Amino acid sequence: MPAFDVDRIDGPAHLADLDRGEFLRSLATAGAQVRRAATLAAESALPTAGRDERPRAVVVAAMGADDLVADVAATLAAASSPIGVTHARGGSLPGWVGPLDLVLAVSVSGSATGPVQLADEAGRRGAMVVGVSAPASPLAYAVGRARGIHLPLEEGGRASRTAAWSLVATAVRTLEAFGVLAGPTTDLAAVADRLDEVAAACRPSSESFVNPAKVLATDLAGRIPLILADGALTGVAARRAGLMLARTARTPALPGQLPDAAAALVACLDGPFAPPTADDGGHDIFTDPYLDTPSTHLALLAVRDLLPAHPTPGDAARHNVAQGVLDLAEGRGVQVRELCPAADDAGPLVRLADLIAHIDFAAAYLALGQGLDPTTSPAVAALRIGTSPR
């Protein structure tokens, strides 16, 4: 694989040649996706009674890059809703799913096998079914068989990784309509505005020394990222980072969420990809960076949320553990980067959008800086051909 070259992401001609699928342009439409999805949902057959339509529980059927929808929905519901939201990728629905429950099946293309099968099964069990996908797709037909509600997407064959906010916004509006989420938690207008702000800051014409996504991509180039999330909300962003770095930039990454991931990530600081340490466990200042360090080494990306104005003991403890991991990594000579949302009083979904948008652009620039097309992967294409029915 070619080495990362910052000239590739700063030169318009290089970007146009490498980004043949216009991945960056698609990412920049995230704000517009949210606005359009909110409009289509408002014009749909979703209920308006809210609380009267509440299901007993919700299952989000999603797979691959569409998993972000389930992750966002479950995290927001866990923080503010009496209704539990769980995730299913395929196979069979949980045994308890029945007529009192809602199954929300999502797929940009509408052809993902898992959500289609789960929508069919939900219909047989008498559950409420809502599908979000391209029109005239297998999922749309499955929702019709289940006598459910289908919400069409207008993404025109766009990759799931760049159409994520169409799915997220539609799912949020659906859960609001069924009384699972409350509007103040999910201010989609503010989400769209924040996505536009990040897209402007991370635009291709912004040079690498001022573009936050290009700076992050440069810092991660040639390294194995350990991605540490300091809580449930940032855990969604960390898992998204793991997916985008692997699938888009072809860079293996290890995401983890505090408190349980601290030991696993810190243990890597003693492994073969960590900088050599002195006898006292600290960074060895006499290490030759060209002769004594592995050719591929670690970086720690800390995805952190803002502390609330009145933090609880749990907030403070989580903040202290995260800072302890960062201090330990820096002391071992590992490059550390922090990613935080803009310092304001925005709601949780706005802060999450801020983090995810920066991550998505950084993964795209990391791929392009390595001379890779972020839209397509020959290995993934070969796998699909090799495993398709004959």
C-alpha positions as CSV (number, residue, x, y, z in Angstrom):
1,M,0.0,0.0,0.0
2,P,1.4,3.5,-0.8
3,A,2.5,5.6,2.1
4,F,0.3,8.5,3.2
5,D,1.0,11.6,1.2
6,V,-0.6,14.9,2.4
7,D,-0.3,16.3,-1.2
8,R,-3.0,13.8,-2.3
9,I,-5.6,15.4,0.0
10,D,-4.5,19.0,-0.6
11,G,-4.4,18.9,-4.4
12,P,-7.8,19.2,-6.2
13,A,-6.6,17.2,-9.1
14,H,-5.4,14.3,-6.9
15,L,-8.7,14.3,-5.0
16,A,-10.8,14.3,-8.2
17,D,-8.7,11.4,-9.6
18,L,-8.9,9.3,-6.5
19,D,-12.4,10.1,-5.2
20,R,-14.2,8.8,-8.3
21,G,-17.3,7.9,-6.4
22,E,-17.5,11.4,-4.9
23,F,-17.4,10.1,-1.3
24,L,-16.4,13.5,0.1
25,R,-19.3,15.2,-1.7
26,S,-21.7,12.6,-0.4
27,L,-20.5,13.1,3.2
28,A,-21.0,16.8,2.8
29,T,-24.7,16.2,2.1
30,A,-25.4,14.8,5.6
31,G,-27.2,18.0,6.7
32,A,-29.4,18.0,3.6
33,Q,-30.1,14.3,4.2
34,V,-31.4,15.0,7.7
35,R,-33.7,17.8,6.4
36,R,-35.1,15.8,3.5
37,A,-35.6,12.7,5.7
38,A,-37.5,14.7,8.3
39,T,-39.7,16.2,5.6
40,L,-40.5,12.8,4.1
41,A,-41.2,11.3,7.5
42,A,-43.6,14.2,8.3
43,E,-45.5,13.5,5.1
44,S,-45.7,9.7,5.7
45,A,-48.3,7.5,7.4
46,L,-46.5,7.5,10.7
47,P,-48.9,7.9,13.7
48,T,-49.2,11.3,15.3
49,A,-50.6,10.2,18.7
50,G,-47.2,9.5,20.1
51,R,-47.7,8.1,23.6
52,D,-51.0,6.3,22.6
53,E,-49.1,4.4,20.0
54,R,-46.2,3.3,22.2
55,P,-44.9,-0.2,21.7
56,R,-43.9,-2.4,24.5
57,A,-40.3,-2.6,23.1
58,V,-38.5,-1.9,19.8
59,V,-36.2,-4.0,17.7
60,V,-34.0,-2.3,15.1
61,A,-33.1,-4.7,12.3
62,A,-29.9,-3.4,10.6
63,M,-26.6,-4.7,9.5
64,G,-23.3,-3.5,8.2
65,A,-22.9,0.3,8.1
66,D,-26.6,0.6,8.9
67,D,-25.8,-0.6,12.4
68,L,-25.3,3.0,13.3
69,V,-29.1,3.5,13.3
70,A,-29.6,0.8,16.0
71,D,-26.7,2.1,18.0
72,V,-28.0,5.7,18.0
73,A,-31.6,4.6,18.8
74,A,-30.6,2.3,21.6
75,T,-28.3,4.8,23.2
76,L,-30.8,7.7,23.1
77,A,-33.6,5.5,24.4
78,A,-31.5,4.1,27.2
79,A,-30.8,7.7,28.4
80,S,-34.3,9.1,28.2
81,S,-37.0,6.6,27.3
82,P,-39.0,4.0,29.3
83,I,-39.1,1.9,26.1
84,G,-36.2,-0.5,25.5
85,V,-34.5,-0.6,22.1
86,T,-32.5,-3.7,21.0
87,H,-30.6,-4.6,17.9
88,A,-31.0,-7.6,15.5
89,R,-28.9,-8.2,12.4
90,G,-30.4,-11.3,11.0
91,G,-31.3,-14.9,11.9
92,S,-34.4,-14.7,14.1
93,L,-36.1,-12.1,16.2
94,P,-35.9,-12.4,20.0
95,G,-38.5,-14.9,21.2
96,W,-40.5,-12.3,23.1
97,V,-41.3,-10.2,20.0
98,G,-45.1,-10.1,19.4
99,P,-48.1,-7.9,18.5
100,L,-47.2,-5.3,21.2
101,D,-43.7,-4.6,19.8
102,L,-42.3,-2.5,17.0
103,V,-39.7,-3.8,14.5
104,L,-37.9,-1.1,12.6
105,A,-36.0,-2.6,9.6
106,V,-33.5,-0.3,7.9
107,S,-31.4,-0.8,4.8
108,V,-30.3,1.9,2.3
109,S,-30.5,-0.5,-0.7
110,G,-33.4,-2.4,0.8
111,S,-31.7,-5.7,-0.2
112,A,-29.8,-6.6,3.0
113,T,-30.9,-10.1,3.7
114,G,-31.1,-9.8,7.5
115,P,-33.5,-6.9,7.7
116,V,-35.7,-8.3,5.0
117,Q,-36.0,-11.7,6.7
118,L,-36.7,-10.0,10.1
119,A,-39.4,-7.8,8.6
120,D,-41.1,-10.9,7.2
121,E,-40.8,-12.7,10.5
122,A,-42.2,-9.7,12.4
123,G,-45.2,-9.7,10.1
124,R,-45.9,-13.3,10.8
125,R,-45.8,-12.6,14.5
126,G,-48.2,-9.7,14.2
127,A,-45.7,-7.1,15.3
128,M,-45.9,-3.5,14.1
129,V,-43.4,-3.1,11.2
130,V,-41.8,0.0,9.8
131,G,-39.2,-0.2,7.0
132,V,-36.8,2.4,5.8
133,S,-35.1,1.7,2.5
134,A,-35.0,2.4,-1.2
135,P,-38.5,2.2,-2.9
136,A,-39.4,-0.9,-4.9
137,S,-36.9,-2.9,-2.9
138,P,-37.1,-6.4,-1.3
139,L,-37.5,-4.7,2.1
140,A,-40.3,-2.5,0.8
141,Y,-42.1,-5.5,-0.4
142,A,-41.5,-7.4,2.9
143,V,-43.0,-4.4,4.8
144,G,-46.0,-4.5,2.5
145,R,-46.6,-8.2,3.2
146,A,-46.5,-7.4,6.9
147,R,-49.1,-4.6,6.4
148,G,-46.5,-2.2,7.9
149,I,-45.4,1.3,7.0
150,H,-42.6,1.8,4.5
151,L,-40.6,5.1,4.5
152,P,-38.7,5.5,1.2
153,L,-35.3,6.9,0.9
154,E,-34.1,9.1,-2.0
155,E,-30.4,8.2,-2.0
156,G,-30.0,7.0,-5.6
157,G,-27.7,4.1,-5.0
158,R,-25.5,5.9,-2.5
159,A,-23.3,3.8,-0.2
160,S,-24.6,3.1,3.3
161,R,-21.6,4.8,4.8
162,T,-22.5,8.1,3.2
163,A,-26.3,7.8,3.6
164,A,-26.2,7.2,7.3
165,W,-27.9,10.4,8.3
166,S,-30.9,9.7,6.1
167,L,-31.5,6.5,8.0
168,V,-30.8,8.0,11.4
169,A,-33.1,11.0,10.9
170,T,-35.9,8.8,9.6
171,A,-35.5,6.3,12.4
172,V,-35.5,9.1,15.0
173,R,-38.7,10.6,13.5
174,T,-40.3,7.1,13.6
175,L,-39.4,6.6,17.2
176,E,-40.8,10.0,18.1
177,A,-44.0,9.2,16.3
178,F,-44.4,6.0,18.4
179,G,-43.6,7.9,21.6
180,V,-40.3,6.1,22.2
181,L,-38.1,9.3,21.9
182,A,-38.9,12.8,22.9
183,G,-38.4,15.8,20.5
184,P,-36.1,17.8,22.7
185,T,-33.7,14.9,22.8
186,T,-33.6,14.7,19.0
187,D,-33.6,18.3,17.5
188,L,-33.0,17.3,13.9
189,A,-32.9,20.9,12.7
190,A,-29.9,21.5,15.0
191,V,-28.4,18.2,13.9
192,A,-28.6,19.3,10.3
193,D,-27.0,22.7,11.1
194,R,-24.1,21.1,13.0
195,L,-23.5,18.6,10.1
196,D,-23.3,21.5,7.7
197,E,-20.8,23.3,10.0
198,V,-18.5,20.3,10.1
199,A,-18.8,19.8,6.4
200,A,-17.7,23.4,5.8
201,A,-14.7,23.1,8.2
202,C,-13.7,19.8,6.6
203,R,-14.2,20.7,2.9
204,P,-11.6,19.5,0.4
205,S,-10.4,23.1,-0.4
206,S,-9.5,23.7,3.3
207,E,-5.7,23.0,3.6
208,S,-4.4,20.2,5.8
209,F,-3.0,22.4,8.5
210,V,-6.4,24.0,9.3
211,N,-8.8,21.3,8.2
212,P,-9.6,19.2,11.4
213,A,-10.4,16.0,9.5
214,K,-7.2,16.2,7.4
215,V,-5.2,16.9,10.6
216,L,-6.7,13.8,12.3
217,A,-6.1,11.7,9.2
218,T,-2.5,12.7,9.1
219,D,-2.0,11.9,12.7
220,L,-3.5,8.4,12.3
221,A,-1.6,7.6,9.1
222,G,0.7,4.6,9.4
223,R,-0.6,3.8,12.9
224,I,-3.0,1.3,14.5
225,P,-5.6,3.4,16.3
226,L,-6.9,2.5,19.8
227,I,-10.2,4.4,20.1
228,L,-11.3,5.2,23.6
229,A,-14.8,6.4,24.3
230,D,-15.5,8.0,27.7
231,G,-19.2,7.1,27.9
232,A,-22.3,5.7,26.2
233,L,-22.8,8.5,23.7
234,T,-19.2,8.7,22.6
235,G,-19.2,4.9,22.5
236,V,-21.5,5.2,19.4
237,A,-18.9,7.5,17.8
238,A,-16.0,5.2,18.7
239,R,-17.8,2.2,17.1
240,R,-18.5,4.3,14.0
241,A,-14.8,5.2,13.9
242,G,-13.8,1.6,14.0
243,L,-16.1,0.8,11.1
244,M,-15.1,3.8,9.0
245,L,-11.4,3.4,9.5
246,A,-11.5,-0.3,8.6
247,R,-14.1,-0.2,5.8
248,T,-13.2,3.2,4.2
249,A,-9.5,3.7,5.0
250,R,-8.5,-0.1,5.3
251,T,-6.9,0.6,8.7
252,P,-7.5,-1.9,11.5
253,A,-8.8,-0.1,14.6
254,L,-9.8,-1.2,18.1
255,P,-12.7,0.8,19.6
256,G,-13.6,0.5,23.3
257,Q,-15.9,2.2,25.8
258,L,-15.2,3.1,29.4
259,P,-15.2,1.7,32.0
260,D,-14.8,-1.9,30.7
261,A,-12.4,-1.2,27.8
262,A,-9.7,0.6,29.8
263,A,-7.8,-2.6,30.6
264,A,-8.0,-4.0,27.1
265,L,-6.7,-0.8,25.5
266,V,-4.0,-0.1,28.1
267,A,-2.7,-3.7,27.8
268,C,-1.8,-2.9,24.2
269,L,0.7,-0.4,25.5
270,D,2.9,-3.4,26.6
271,G,2.6,-5.1,23.2
272,P,4.7,-5.3,20.1
273,F,3.3,-2.2,18.5
274,A,4.0,0.1,21.4
275,P,7.1,2.3,21.6
276,P,9.9,0.8,23.7
277,T,9.8,1.7,27.4
278,A,12.5,2.5,30.0
279,D,13.0,0.3,33.0
280,D,10.5,2.3,35.1
281,G,7.8,1.8,32.4
282,G,8.0,5.3,31.0
283,H,9.1,6.4,27.5
284,D,12.7,5.7,26.7
285,I,14.2,9.0,25.6
286,F,17.2,7.2,24.1
287,T,15.1,5.2,21.7
288,D,16.0,5.7,18.0
289,P,12.7,6.3,16.3
290,Y,14.0,4.8,13.0
291,L,15.8,1.7,14.4
292,D,14.2,0.8,17.7
293,T,10.5,1.2,17.1
294,P,8.1,-1.0,15.1
295,S,7.3,0.1,11.6
296,T,3.7,0.2,12.5
297,H,2.8,1.6,15.9
298,L,-0.1,2.6,18.1
299,A,-2.1,5.9,18.3
300,L,-4.7,6.6,20.9
301,L,-7.8,8.5,19.8
302,A,-9.9,9.6,22.7
303,V,-13.5,10.4,21.8
304,R,-14.8,12.5,24.7
305,D,-18.0,14.2,25.5
306,L,-18.4,17.5,27.4
307,L,-18.8,17.3,31.1
308,P,-22.2,18.6,32.2
309,A,-22.5,21.8,34.1
310,H,-23.3,19.8,37.2
311,P,-21.4,16.5,36.8
312,T,-22.4,13.5,38.9
313,P,-19.9,11.4,40.7
314,G,-20.1,8.9,37.8
315,D,-19.3,11.6,35.3
316,A,-16.3,12.7,37.3
317,A,-15.0,9.2,37.7
318,R,-15.4,8.4,34.0
319,H,-13.6,11.7,33.2
320,N,-10.7,10.8,35.6
321,V,-10.3,7.3,34.2
322,A,-10.2,8.6,30.6
323,Q,-7.6,11.2,31.6
324,G,-5.6,8.5,33.4
325,V,-5.5,6.4,30.2
326,L,-4.4,9.4,28.1
327,D,-1.7,10.3,30.6
328,L,-0.4,6.7,30.7
329,A,-0.3,6.5,26.9
330,E,1.5,9.8,26.5
331,G,4.0,8.7,29.2
332,R,4.7,5.6,27.1
333,G,5.4,7.7,24.0
334,V,2.1,6.8,22.2
335,Q,0.7,9.6,20.1
336,V,-2.6,10.8,21.6
337,R,-5.4,12.7,20.0
338,E,-8.6,13.9,21.5
339,L,-11.9,14.5,19.7
340,C,-14.6,16.5,21.4
341,P,-17.8,18.1,20.2
342,A,-18.0,21.9,20.0
343,A,-18.3,23.5,23.5
344,D,-21.9,24.5,23.7
345,D,-25.2,23.4,25.3
346,A,-26.3,21.3,22.3
347,G,-28.4,18.1,22.8
348,P,-26.9,14.6,22.7
349,L,-27.8,13.9,19.1
350,V,-26.2,17.2,18.0
351,R,-23.0,16.4,19.9
352,L,-22.9,12.9,18.4
353,A,-23.4,14.3,14.9
354,D,-20.4,16.6,15.5
355,L,-18.2,13.6,16.5
356,I,-19.3,11.3,13.7
357,A,-19.0,13.9,11.0
358,H,-15.4,14.6,11.9
359,I,-14.7,10.9,12.0
360,D,-16.3,10.2,8.6
361,F,-14.3,12.9,6.9
362,A,-11.1,11.9,8.6
363,A,-11.5,8.3,7.4
364,A,-12.1,9.5,3.9
365,Y,-9.0,11.7,3.9
366,L,-7.0,8.9,5.3
367,A,-8.0,6.6,2.5
368,L,-7.3,9.3,-0.1
369,G,-4.0,10.2,1.4
370,Q,-3.0,6.5,0.9
371,G,-4.0,6.6,-2.7
372,L,-7.2,4.6,-2.1
373,D,-10.7,5.2,-3.4
374,P,-12.9,5.4,-0.2
375,T,-16.0,4.2,-2.1
376,T,-14.8,0.9,-3.4
377,S,-12.7,-2.0,-2.0
378,P,-11.5,-4.8,-4.4
379,A,-11.4,-7.3,-1.5
380,V,-15.0,-6.6,-0.5
381,A,-16.1,-6.9,-4.1
382,A,-14.2,-10.3,-4.4
383,L,-15.9,-11.5,-1.2
384,R,-19.4,-10.6,-2.5
385,I,-18.7,-12.4,-5.8
386,G,-17.3,-15.4,-4.0
387,T,-20.2,-15.8,-1.6
388,S,-23.1,-14.9,-3.9
389,P,-25.6,-17.6,-4.8
390,R,-24.9,-19.4,-8.0
